[in-house]
């Protein structure tokens, strides 16, 4: 049944409930514009399944908007990407403003200690709708500065290629024969989403045996297609193997080893290993996510090589993993949030001490910081903080497991990626290497031609770009012709990153095999619907975390190397940070990337001065919208495109108007609306949108009457603090380390706008003339608040806020101007009369002296120094306003530091 184009009475009811995530938005918007968006199958070509929105339950629509894989017809487990949500193509660009008016509702958990780990950007996923659109080529967007004819040829070629993929490899072809739009299970009040079968709506897909049976069968085909694609991509296609023995030998090269203990097997072949309990839990997590249409969080913390320096962010192994598994899981009804939270020049400690909020929820957590974090006790801290915080208890990949087996009650879930080189065809010469499959060309070289693989013999090691000409913007800062910075000898190029990403992908595919087996065998064993004991997770999470907490706070109290290190190291001695080895800590930071970006930044938690001044990023993005892809990233014809295999479905292309004309100068209104100029504007204009959850009101301090001086002990936010970033590294967008963070760093100073990297070291800077800075710290339970500071910067003449000032807060003449940075100058010590006043909720509770703070400048880990602020449960619990003021009479401009992180427990 279709709706009448004249029936507009339901539109206002839906406006505030639209969350731009799953493609049910496409369904609704298609109705709004009276445009049908495809059918359930390209075979049937059925475009008549639109239902009158007026009869839909608005609350159900609101809940459904953030569900992955909802089809254009309101059905589950569809392809879900692209269509009218692809704003880099005409129909999506024209619809963008309407879509942006929606108030995105962020799903919340019924578990009290759950950590918010989603933002509007994750649900909108504009990048995903651009790159995973099986019907519109990412290389054919009007945003390319190329002639229309070339872009049309790109689109024609893409359609041809995708049809070839469907014919050769098959495609997702799941169809729900149920005649109505199914009800959606509401998990809002169900802890861990562990709903009892009796509480599911009777007509929900989870309670339909034929639906589930058909879905499992189609899911198996999808998993097998992608795995077979990777075999072929790395030179081992099944079609070239002549016997079962050859197939078995090939499978051994790519094997995921299952071990009894959390120890890497001594094997010649294989791409990864995981212990049996770890695989069982990995499978249960995936099964739970499929049963509940939940998110799945795959997070990595690491150093510069893991961050992918030298490459574009989209080429890093975590993004390569996401590029395949995001569309796979989307079809299975699961939203994948993959985050690369690595940073150059650091280990993981600076984020680990606030892991629950800075890393966020994790289903799988991967430690990759071997060059900068060799101390096993810091790796143990990384694991413990991620196990103790949040709702979910993660699978651990890599890093030292210490005594976790005993501490978790023999519930250690652990694995790692193996070298896997035996599966990679060797490059033996220049010409021979060029004949290999595209993914392995010059990846793994014979020893005597090693220079072909490391970039020393004329073959590029990196295939990156700082800028691709766009039709909407030309940079005013010259873009680096040498490409993305960080091409150190120890930083791998894009092909090793793709190789790493594929190994992570194969591990998840193996876990999906296990999950689907568990689902199918569970039904065979105990009947339909699947018994709750097969997929519920809450009791297991609670048990593991209880075992861990009980052990380390009782039997194992102060016996671990982690505790000894953090209790006795001279740089933190007496701060009580050994508690981080026993309880969950939280944090906020000006470093990026972090979970939810700005929402967990220090600046978001700063209190504004009486005149409204609040330190903030002063730079805006010089262009909006999604970054277009370098055309040389396109998989060459004749080579295997695993991503195309992952996104392919049998569903018909949506019937959308993608017509457009090149720029025109006449007054023809109809043509103007379809011109490239108008589409560019629609696709990239800066839109200010609201978000129901986490609105972030700016708190302004009310100046007491007759108050003029901040030299008194009144804790009033001052004017001399500000946000600092190295030129070109200014944050201008969402920086959460996920594929959704496409607009993170686009300031006018940046010389590599297309880099995409989130890795940046911002700070809140102040000195002895800056007055008070007041930070709101939420949910303090143990009375502990401390900071990571960089004590060496700024110094006199380096901080523009106070450069011309001669008195504290510049005599209370409020202003918001910020001058230019001056990074030069020799670092000098703090003056000997340096003092730091610390206030809690408006009352000074401690003054630290030069001697007390200077004793802490030593580093407990690579580039890591931490400083106490308050440790008193009697005065600092709940929401705490922590105030800091630097003082010095001798040299106030040299009494300065940068605040990069605030931590609390």
C-alpha positions in Angstrom: 0.0 0.0 0.0 1.4 3.4 -0.9 0.6 6.7 0.9 -1.0 9.7 -0.7 1.3 12.5 -1.6 -1.3 14.9 -0.1 -1.4 13.4 3.3 1.1 15.5 5.3 -0.4 15.3 8.7 2.1 12.7 9.9 5.3 14.6 9.0 5.7 16.7 12.2 5.2 13.6 14.3 8.2 11.9 12.7 10.6 14.9 12.5 11.9 14.6 16.1 12.2 10.8 15.9 14.3 10.4 12.8 17.7 9.0 13.5 19.8 8.8 10.4 21.3 5.4 10.7 19.6 2.3 9.2 17.9 2.6 5.9 14.4 2.9 7.3 15.2 6.6 7.1 15.4 6.0 3.3 11.9 4.4 3.5 10.5 7.4 5.3 12.1 10.0 3.2 11.1 8.2 0.1 7.5 8.5 1.2 8.0 12.2 2.1 9.3 12.9 -1.4 6.8 10.5 -3.0 9.8 8.5 -4.4 9.9 4.7 -4.1 13.3 3.4 -3.0 13.8 0.1 -4.5 12.2 -3.2 -3.8 13.0 -6.2 -1.8 14.7 -8.0 -4.6 16.0 -7.1 -8.0 14.4 -10.3 -9.2 10.9 -9.4 -8.2 11.3 -5.7 -8.8 8.6 -5.2 -6.2 8.4 -1.5 -5.3 5.0 -1.6 -3.7 5.8 -2.4 -0.1 5.7 1.1 1.3 3.2 1.4 4.1 1.3 4.5 5.2 3.5 6.1 8.0 0.4 7.4 9.7 -0.5 3.9 10.9 3.0 3.2 12.2 3.8 3.4 15.9 6.0 6.5 16.3 7.8 5.1 19.3 8.8 2.0 17.3 10.0 4.2 14.5 12.2 6.2 17.0 13.7 3.0 18.3 14.3 1.5 14.9 16.2 4.4 13.4 19.5 3.3 15.0 19.2 -0.3 13.9 21.7 -1.5 11.3 20.5 -3.2 8.2 16.9 -2.0 8.1 15.8 -2.0 4.5 14.1 0.6 2.4 10.9 -1.2 2.9 11.1 -1.3 6.7 12.3 -4.9 6.8 15.3 -6.2 8.7 18.6 -7.5 7.4 18.7 -5.6 4.1 21.8 -4.1 2.4 21.1 -0.7 4.1 23.9 1.5 2.8 23.7 4.3 0.2 20.6 5.5 -1.6 19.3 8.8 -0.5 21.7 8.8 2.4 24.7 9.0 0.1 25.2 12.7 0.1 28.0 12.6 -2.4 25.5 11.8 -5.2 22.7 14.0 -6.4 19.6 12.5 -4.7 21.3 12.4 -1.4 22.8 15.9 -1.7 19.3 17.3 -2.4 17.9 15.5 0.6 20.6 16.4 3.0 19.1 19.5 4.6 15.8 17.6 5.3 17.8 14.7 6.9 19.8 17.1 9.0 16.7 18.5 10.7 16.2 15.2 12.5 16.9 15.0 16.2 19.1 11.9 16.5 18.3 9.8 19.5 21.3 8.0 20.8 20.5 4.6 22.2 21.1 4.2 26.0 21.8 1.2 28.1 19.8 -0.1 31.0 23.1 -1.0 32.7 24.1 1.7 35.2 27.9 1.4 34.6 27.6 1.4 30.8 29.7 4.0 29.0 28.2 6.2 26.3 30.1 5.2 23.1 27.9 6.5 20.3 27.4 9.9 18.8 25.3 11.3 16.1 28.1 10.9 13.6 28.3 7.2 14.3 24.6 6.7 13.6 24.5 9.0 10.5 27.7 7.3 9.1 27.8 9.5 6.1 31.2 7.9 5.1 29.7 4.4 5.1 26.7 5.5 3.0 29.2 6.9 0.5 31.8 4.0 0.3 29.4 1.1 0.8 26.8 2.1 -1.8 26.6 -0.9 -4.2 24.7 1.1 -6.8 26.7 4.4 -6.9 30.4 4.5 -7.5 32.4 6.5 -4.9 34.6 7.6 -7.8 31.7 9.1 -9.8 30.7 11.8 -7.3 30.1 15.3 -8.6 32.5 16.5 -6.0 35.5 15.3 -8.1 36.9 18.1 -10.2 36.5 16.1 -13.4 34.3 16.5 -16.4 30.7 15.1 -16.1 31.4 12.7 -19.0 34.3 11.1 -17.1 32.2 10.7 -14.0 29.3 9.2 -16.0 31.8 6.7 -17.4 33.0 5.9 -13.9 29.4 5.1 -12.9 28.8 2.9 -15.9 32.0 1.0 -15.2 31.0 0.6 -11.6 27.5 -0.8 -12.5 29.2 -3.2 -14.8 31.8 -4.3 -12.2 29.2 -4.9 -9.5 27.1 -7.0 -11.9 30.1 -9.1 -12.6 30.7 -9.5 -8.9 27.2 -10.7 -8.4 27.5 -13.2 -11.2 30.9 -14.5 -10.2 30.7 -14.4 -6.4 27.0 -14.3 -5.6 25.3 -11.6 -3.5 23.2 -11.1 -0.4 19.7 -12.3 -1.2 17.6 -12.4 2.0 13.9 -11.9 1.7 11.3 -11.7 4.4 8.0 -13.0 3.2 6.1 -11.6 6.1 3.4 -9.2 4.6 3.6 -6.6 7.4 6.4 -4.4 8.8 7.6 -6.4 11.9 7.4 -5.0 15.4 10.7 -4.0 17.0 11.8 -5.4 20.3 12.3 -2.6 22.9 15.5 -3.2 25.0 15.4 0.2 26.7 14.7 -1.3 30.2 16.5 -4.7 29.7 19.9 -4.9 31.2 22.5 -6.1 28.7 19.6 -6.5 26.2 19.3 -10.0 27.6 15.6 -10.2 26.8 13.6 -13.3 27.7 12.1 -15.0 24.7 8.6 -14.6 26.2 9.1 -10.8 26.1 9.9 -10.5 22.4 6.9 -9.3 20.3 5.3 -12.4 18.8 5.7 -11.2 15.3 9.3 -10.0 15.7 11.8 -11.6 13.4 13.5 -13.3 16.4 10.4 -15.3 17.0 9.8 -16.5 13.4 11.5 -19.9 12.8 11.4 -19.8 9.0 12.9 -16.3 9.1 15.7 -17.3 11.4 16.4 -20.5 9.5 16.6 -18.6 6.2 18.7 -15.8 7.7 21.3 -18.2 9.1 21.6 -19.9 5.7 22.1 -16.5 4.0 24.5 -15.3 6.6 26.7 -18.4 6.1 26.8 -17.7 2.4 27.9 -14.1 3.0 30.7 -15.2 5.5 31.9 -17.8 3.0 31.9 -15.4 0.1 34.0 -12.8 1.9 36.5 -15.5 3.1 36.8 -17.0 -0.4 37.4 -13.5 -1.7 40.3 -13.0 0.7 41.7 -16.4 -0.3 41.6 -15.2 -4.0 42.9 -11.7 -3.1 46.0 -13.2 -1.7 46.6 -15.6 -4.5 44.9 -18.8 -3.4 41.5 -18.9 -5.2 39.5 -22.1 -4.7 38.8 -22.3 -8.4 42.5 -23.0 -9.0 42.7 -25.9 -6.6 42.1 -29.4 -8.0 41.6 -31.5 -4.9 40.4 -31.5 -1.3 44.0 -32.0 -0.3 45.0 -28.8 -2.0 42.0 -27.0 -0.5 43.0 -28.2 3.0 46.6 -27.2 2.5 45.5 -23.7 1.4 43.2 -23.5 4.4 46.1 -24.3 6.7 47.9 -21.2 5.4 45.0 -19.0 6.5 44.0 -21.0 9.6 42.7 -19.5 12.8 44.2 -21.7 15.4 42.1 -22.6 18.5 44.2 -23.2 21.6 43.3 -24.4 25.1 45.6 -21.8 26.8 46.0 -18.1 26.1 49.4 -18.8 24.5 50.4 -18.4 20.8 50.9 -21.8 19.2 54.2 -22.7 17.7 53.1 -23.1 14.1 54.5 -22.4 10.7 51.2 -21.3 9.1 48.1 -19.4 10.2 46.7 -15.9 10.4 45.6 -15.7 14.0 44.9 -17.7 17.2 42.4 -17.5 20.0 41.9 -19.7 23.0 38.8 -21.9 23.1 37.0 -19.8 25.8 37.9 -16.7 23.8 36.4 -18.0 20.6 33.3 -19.2 22.5 32.8 -15.7 23.9 33.6 -13.9 20.7 30.9 -16.0 19.0 28.4 -15.4 21.9 29.0 -11.7 21.6 28.3 -11.7 17.9 25.3 -13.9 18.3 24.0 -11.5 21.1 24.6 -8.5 18.8 22.7 -10.2 15.9 19.8 -11.3 18.2 19.4 -7.7 19.6 20.5 -5.6 16.6 23.2 -4.1 18.8 26.5 -2.4 18.2 29.8 -4.3 18.2 32.8 -2.3 19.4 36.3 -3.3 18.0 38.9 -1.0 19.4 42.7 -0.6 19.2 45.2 1.3 21.3 48.7 1.7 20.1 51.6 3.8 18.8 52.5 5.6 15.5 52.9 2.5 13.4 49.5 1.3 14.5 48.1 4.8 13.9 49.2 4.4 10.3 51.5 7.4 10.0 52.7 7.8 6.5 49.4 6.5 5.1 45.9 8.0 4.8 43.8 7.1 7.8 41.4 5.1 5.6 44.4 2.8 4.7 45.2 1.9 8.3 44.6 -1.7 9.2 41.6 -0.9 11.5 39.9 1.0 8.7 40.7 -1.8 6.3 39.1 -4.2 8.7 36.1 -1.9 9.0 35.8 -1.5 5.2 35.0 -5.2 4.9 33.3 -6.0 8.2 31.1 -3.0 8.5 28.9 -3.9 5.4 29.0 -7.6 6.4 27.8 -6.9 9.9 25.3 -4.4 8.7 23.5 -7.1 6.7 23.5 -9.2 9.8 21.8 -6.3 11.7 24.8 -5.2 13.7 26.5 -1.8 13.7 30.2 -2.2 13.8 32.1 0.6 15.6 35.8 0.1 14.8 38.1 2.6 16.4 41.8 3.2 15.7 42.8 5.1 18.9 46.6 4.9 18.4 48.9 7.9 18.7 52.4 8.7 17.6 55.2 9.3 20.1 53.3 7.6 23.0 52.2 4.3 24.4 48.7 3.7 25.6 49.1 4.7 29.3 47.7 8.3 28.8 44.4 6.8 27.6 44.5 3.6 29.7 44.2 5.6 32.9 40.8 6.8 31.7 40.0 3.8 29.6 36.3 3.5 30.4 35.5 6.8 28.8 38.4 7.4 26.5 38.4 3.9 24.9 34.7 3.5 25.5 32.8 0.2 25.4 34.8 -2.6 23.9 33.8 -6.1 22.6 37.3 -6.7 21.3 40.3 -4.6 22.4 43.7 -4.9 20.6 46.9 -3.6 22.2 49.5 -2.6 19.6 52.3 -0.5 21.2 55.3 -2.8 21.3 57.8 -0.1 20.3 56.8 2.4 23.0 55.4 0.3 25.8 57.7 -2.7 26.5 56.9 -2.9 30.2 54.6 -5.8 30.8 53.0 -4.2 33.8 51.7 -1.3 31.7 50.2 -3.9 29.3 48.5 -5.5 32.3 47.2 -2.1 33.3 45.8 -1.7 29.7 44.0 -5.0 30.0 42.7 -4.5 33.5 41.3 -1.0 32.9 39.4 -2.3 29.8 38.1 -5.3 31.7 36.9 -3.3 34.7 35.1 -0.4 33.0 31.9 -0.2 31.1 29.1 -2.6 30.4 30.9 -5.1 28.2 33.9 -7.3 29.1 36.1 -7.5 26.0 38.1 -10.2 24.2 41.8 -9.3 24.6 44.1 -9.4 21.6 47.9 -9.1 22.0 49.8 -7.8 25.1 51.0 -9.5 28.2 48.2 -11.3 30.1 50.2 -11.5 33.4 48.0 -13.4 36.0 44.7 -12.7 34.3 43.7 -16.3 34.0 43.6 -16.7 37.8 42.3 -13.2 38.4 39.3 -13.8 36.1 38.4 -17.1 37.5 39.8 -19.0 34.5 37.7 -16.8 32.1 40.5 -15.2 30.1 39.4 -14.6 26.6 42.6 -14.0 24.6 44.1 -14.2 21.1 46.3 -12.5 18.7 47.2 -12.0 15.0 50.0 -14.4 13.7 52.6 -13.3 11.1 50.8 -15.2 8.4 53.6 -14.7 5.7 53.4 -18.3 4.4 50.1 -17.4 2.8 51.6 -14.5 0.8 53.2 -15.1 -2.6 56.8 -13.8 -2.6 58.0 -11.1 -4.8 61.2 -12.3 -6.5 61.7 -9.6 -9.0 60.5 -6.3 -10.4 58.5 -7.7 -13.3 57.3 -10.8 -11.4 56.0 -8.6 -8.6 53.9 -6.6 -11.0 52.2 -9.9 -12.1 51.1 -10.9 -8.6 47.6 -10.3 -7.3 47.2 -6.6 -6.6 47.0 -6.9 -2.8 50.4 -8.8 -2.5 52.5 -6.9 -5.1 55.8 -6.0 -3.4 54.4 -7.0 0.0 56.7 -9.9 0.9 60.0 -9.9 -0.9 62.7 -12.6 -1.3 65.7 -11.5 0.7 67.9 -10.6 -2.3 65.3 -8.2 -3.7 64.1 -6.8 -0.3 64.4 -3.2 -1.6 61.4 -3.7 -3.8 59.2 -4.1 -0.7 60.7 -1.3 1.5 60.6 1.5 -1.0 64.3 1.7 -1.7 64.3 0.4 -5.3 61.8 2.6 -7.0 58.6 0.8 -6.0 56.5 3.0 -3.8 55.9 1.7 -0.3 53.1 4.2 0.4 50.1 5.0 -1.9 48.8 8.0 -0.1 47.6 11.5 -1.0 47.2 14.8 0.8 44.7 16.2 -1.7 42.5 15.1 -4.6 41.1 18.1 -6.6 37.5 18.8 -5.6 34.9 20.8 -7.4 33.8 22.6 -4.3 37.1 23.8 -2.6 40.7 24.6 -3.4 43.1 24.7 -0.5 44.7 28.0 0.4 47.6 26.2 2.1 49.8 24.3 -0.2 49.2 20.6 0.2 52.3 18.5 0.9 53.5 17.0 -2.4 55.3 14.3 -0.5 52.0 13.0 0.9 51.0 12.1 4.4 53.7 12.8 7.0 55.4 10.1 9.1 57.0 7.9 6.5 59.6 6.6 8.9 61.4 3.4 8.1 59.5 1.5 10.8 56.1 2.6 9.6 54.5 0.1 7.3 52.9 1.1 4.0 49.3 0.5 2.9 49.8 -3.1 1.7 51.0 -4.3 5.1 48.1 -2.4 6.7 45.7 -4.1 4.4 47.3 -7.5 5.2 46.9 -6.8 9.0 43.3 -5.7 8.4 42.6 -8.9 6.5 43.9 -11.1 9.4 41.6 -9.3 11.8 38.8 -9.8 9.3 39.5 -13.6 9.0 39.5 -13.9 12.8 36.0 -12.3 13.0 34.7 -14.4 10.1 35.9 -17.5 12.1 34.0 -16.2 15.1 30.9 -15.6 12.9 31.1 -19.3 11.8 31.1 -20.3 15.4 28.2 -17.9 16.2 26.0 -19.3 13.4 26.9 -22.8 14.4 25.9 -22.0 18.0 22.6 -20.6 16.8 21.8 -23.5 14.5 22.9 -26.3 16.9 21.1 -24.6 19.8 17.8 -24.7 18.0 18.4 -28.3 16.9 19.3 -29.2 20.5 16.7 -27.3 22.5 14.1 -26.2 20.0 13.0 -22.8 18.7 13.3 -20.0 19.7 16.9 -20.2 20.6 17.2 -20.8 24.3 18.5 -17.7 26.2 21.4 -19.6 27.7 23.1 -19.6 24.3 23.2 -15.9 23.7 22.7 -13.9 26.9 25.8 -12.2 28.1 25.0 -10.2 31.3 25.6 -13.0 33.9 28.9 -13.9 32.2 30.1 -10.3 32.2 29.1 -9.9 35.8 30.8 -13.1 36.9 34.1 -12.4 35.1 34.2 -8.8 36.4 33.3 -9.9 40.0 36.0 -12.6 39.9 38.6 -10.1 38.7 37.6 -7.4 41.2 37.3 -9.8 44.1 40.7 -11.4 43.4 42.7 -8.2 42.9 41.1 -6.5 45.9 41.5 -9.5 48.3 43.7 -12.5 47.6 45.9 -10.7 45.1 45.8 -7.3 46.8 49.1 -5.4 46.2 50.8 -8.5 44.8 50.8 -7.7 41.1 53.6 -6.0 39.2 51.1 -3.5 38.0 50.4 -2.4 41.6 54.0 -2.4 42.6 55.0 -0.3 39.6 52.3 2.3 40.0 52.7 2.5 43.8 56.4 2.8 44.0 57.7 4.5 40.8 59.4 7.8 42.0 57.3 9.9 39.6 54.0 8.8 41.0 54.9 7.6 44.5 52.2 8.6 47.0 49.6 9.4 44.4 47.7 6.2 45.0 47.6 5.3 41.3 48.1 1.6 42.1 44.3 1.7 42.5 44.2 1.8 38.7 45.2 -1.8 38.7 42.2 -2.7 40.9 39.3 -0.3 39.9 38.0 1.4 36.8 39.1 5.0 36.1 37.6 7.6 33.8 39.1 10.4 31.9 38.7 13.4 29.6 41.3 14.6 27.2 42.3 17.2 24.6 44.3 14.5 22.8 42.5 12.7 20.0 41.3 10.3 18.9 39.1 9.4 21.8 35.7 7.7 22.2 33.0 10.1 21.1 35.5 12.9 20.3 34.5 16.3 21.7 32.0 14.8 24.1 34.9 13.4 26.2 37.2 16.5 25.8 38.3 18.7 28.6 37.0 21.8 26.8 33.5 20.4 26.8 33.7 20.3 30.6 35.1 23.8 31.1 33.1 26.3 33.0 32.7 29.7 31.3 33.7 33.0 32.8 31.2 35.6 33.9 31.2 37.3 30.4 30.7 33.9 28.7 34.3 33.4 27.6 35.2 29.7 27.5 38.4 28.2 25.9 37.4 26.5 22.7 38.8 25.5 19.3 38.8 28.7 17.3 39.2 27.0 13.9 36.5 25.8 11.6 36.6 23.2 8.8 37.5 24.9 5.5 35.2 22.5 3.7 32.3 20.2 4.8 31.0 16.9 3.6 32.8 13.6 3.0 36.3 13.2 1.6 36.4 11.8 -1.9 38.7 8.8 -2.5 41.9 8.9 -4.6 41.1 7.3 -7.8 44.3 5.2 -7.7 42.8 3.3 -4.8 40.4 1.6 -7.1 41.1 -2.1 -7.4 42.4 -2.6 -11.0 40.2 -4.6 -13.3 40.9 -8.3 -13.3 41.9 -8.3 -9.6 39.8 -9.4 -6.6 37.8 -6.7 -4.9 36.8 -8.1 -1.5 34.9 -4.9 -0.6 32.7 -5.2 -3.6 32.0 -8.8 -2.6 31.0 -7.7 0.9 28.6 -5.0 -0.3 26.9 -6.8 -3.1 23.2 -7.7 -2.9 20.4 -8.7 -5.3 18.3 -5.7 -4.3 17.3 -3.3 -7.1 18.9 0.1 -7.3 16.6 2.7 -5.7 14.5 4.8 -8.1 16.1 8.1 -7.2 16.8 11.1 -9.4 20.5 11.4 -9.8 20.4 13.7 -12.8 22.6 16.8 -12.8 24.2 19.2 -15.2 27.5 21.0 -15.2 27.7 24.5 -13.8 25.6 27.0 -15.6 25.3 30.8 -15.5 21.8 31.3 -16.8 18.6 31.8 -14.7 16.9 28.6 -15.6 15.6 27.6 -12.1 15.0 23.9 -12.9 18.5 23.5 -14.3 20.0 25.5 -11.5 18.6 23.0 -9.0 20.3 20.2 -10.8 23.6 22.0 -11.4 26.9 20.8 -10.0 27.2 24.1 -8.2 23.9 23.6 -6.3 24.6 20.0 -5.6 28.0 21.0 -4.2 26.4 23.5 -1.9 23.8 21.0 -0.7 26.3 18.3 -0.1 28.9 20.4 1.8 27.2 23.3 3.4 27.8 23.7 7.1 24.7 22.6 9.0 24.1 23.2 12.6 22.1 20.2 13.9 20.8 19.3 17.3 21.2 16.1 19.2 18.7 15.1 21.8 21.2 13.3 24.0 24.2 15.1 25.4 23.2 18.7 24.6 26.2 20.3 26.4 24.9 23.5 27.8 27.7 26.0 28.5 27.8 26.8 32.2 28.5 30.4 32.9 29.8 31.6 36.2 27.8 34.5 37.7 30.1 37.2 38.9 29.5 38.2 42.5 28.5 41.8 42.9 31.4 44.3 43.4 33.9 41.6 42.5 36.8 43.0 40.5 39.9 41.0 41.3 40.9 37.4 40.6 43.9 37.7 42.9 41.6 36.9 45.7 40.7 33.3 46.6 37.4 33.6 44.8 37.3 30.7 42.4 36.0 32.5 39.3 37.0 31.3 35.8 39.6 33.5 34.3 40.4 34.9 30.8 44.0 33.6 30.3 43.4 29.9 29.6 42.9 28.7 26.1 43.0 25.7 23.7 46.3 25.0 22.1 47.2 22.9 19.0 50.2 22.8 16.8 49.6 24.7 13.5 47.8 22.5 11.1 46.7 20.0 13.8 43.7 22.0 15.0 40.6 19.9 15.6 37.6 21.0 13.4 35.3 18.0 13.6 34.5 14.6 15.1 37.6 12.7 16.1 36.7 9.3 17.5 39.1 7.1 15.5 36.3 5.5 13.5 35.5 5.7 9.8 32.8 8.2 10.7 35.6 10.7 11.8 36.2 12.0 8.2 36.1 15.7 9.1 38.4 15.6 12.1 41.2 18.0 11.1 40.4 20.5 8.3 41.8 23.8 9.5 43.0 26.4 7.1 46.6 25.7 8.3 46.6 22.0 7.4 48.9 21.0 4.6 47.4 17.5 4.2 43.7 17.8 4.3 42.9 14.4 2.9 45.1 12.6 5.5 42.1 11.8 7.6 44.2 11.1 10.7 42.7 11.8 14.1 46.0 11.8 15.9 46.5 15.2 17.6 47.8 16.6 20.8 45.7 19.5 21.9 45.8 21.0 25.4 44.4 23.6 27.8 47.1 26.1 28.3 47.6 28.7 31.1 50.2 30.5 33.2 50.5 32.6 36.3 48.5 35.4 34.8 45.6 33.2 33.5 43.5 33.2 36.6 41.4 30.1 37.4 40.4 27.3 35.1 37.3 25.4 36.4 36.6 21.9 35.1 33.4 20.0 35.8 34.2 16.3 36.6 31.2 14.0 36.6 30.5 10.9 38.6 33.4 10.9 41.0 33.1 8.0 43.5 36.5 7.5 45.1 37.4 11.2 45.6 40.5 10.8 43.3 41.2 13.4 40.6 44.6 13.8 38.9 46.0 15.1 35.7 48.5 14.5 32.9 50.4 17.8 32.4 53.1 18.9 30.1 55.2 21.1 32.4 57.7 22.4 29.8 55.4 24.6 27.7 54.4 27.4 27.4 57.0 29.9 28.6 57.3 33.7 28.5 56.4 35.0 25.0 54.9 31.7 23.9 51.3 32.0 25.2 49.4 34.6 23.2 46.5 34.9 25.7 48.8 36.5 28.3 51.7 37.7 26.1 51.0 41.4 26.6 49.5 41.1 30.1 51.1 42.5 33.2 48.6 41.4 35.9 46.5 38.4 36.6 43.5 38.0 34.3 44.6 41.2 32.6 42.9 43.3 35.2 39.5 41.6 34.5 39.1 43.3 31.2 37.3 40.4 29.5 38.1 39.5 25.9 38.1 36.6 23.6 40.8 37.4 21.1 43.6 34.8 20.6 46.8 35.8 18.8 49.2 33.8 16.8 51.4 31.0 18.3 55.1 31.4 18.9 56.6 27.9 19.2 60.3 29.0 19.4 62.3 29.6 22.5 64.3 27.7 25.0 62.4 25.7 27.6 63.2 27.1 31.1 62.3 25.8 34.5 59.3 27.0 36.5 60.2 29.9 38.8 61.0 28.8 42.4 57.9 30.5 43.8 55.6 28.5 41.4 52.4 27.5 43.2 49.3 25.7 42.1 46.1 26.3 43.9 43.5 23.5 43.7 39.9 24.2 44.5 37.0 21.8 44.9 33.5 23.2 44.4 34.7 26.7 44.9 36.9 26.2 47.9 40.7 26.0 47.9 41.7 22.7 49.4 45.4 22.5 48.5 48.3 24.6 47.3 51.1 22.7 45.7 54.6 24.2 45.8 57.4 24.2 43.2 59.2 21.4 45.1 56.1 19.2 45.2 55.2 19.4 41.6 58.8 19.5 40.1 59.4 16.2 41.8 56.8 14.6 39.5 58.1 15.7 36.1 59.9 12.3 35.7 58.2 9.9 33.3 56.7 6.6 34.5 56.1 5.6 30.8 57.1 6.9 27.4 56.3 10.6 27.5 53.9 10.2 30.4 53.9 12.3 33.6 51.0 12.6 36.0 50.2 15.1 38.8 47.8 14.9 41.8 44.9 17.3 42.3 42.7 15.9 45.0 42.3 12.5 46.8 39.6 12.9 49.4 36.4 11.0 49.3 34.8 13.3 51.9 35.0 16.4 49.8 35.1 15.2 46.2 32.3 12.9 45.1 29.4 13.1 42.6 29.8 16.0 40.2 32.9 18.0 41.2 34.1 21.4 40.0 37.8 21.3 40.1 39.5 24.7 39.9 43.2 25.3 39.1 45.2 28.5 39.4 48.9 29.0 38.8 50.7 31.7 40.8 54.1 33.3 40.7 55.4 36.7 41.6 58.9 36.2 40.2 58.0 35.1 36.7 54.3 34.5 36.2 54.6 33.8 32.4 57.2 31.1 33.1 54.9 29.5 35.6 52.8 27.6 33.1 51.8 24.2 31.8 49.5 22.4 29.4 46.6 20.2 30.7 46.2 17.3 28.3 44.1 14.8 30.4 42.0 14.8 33.6 41.4 11.5 35.3 39.1 10.4 38.1 37.8 7.5 40.1 
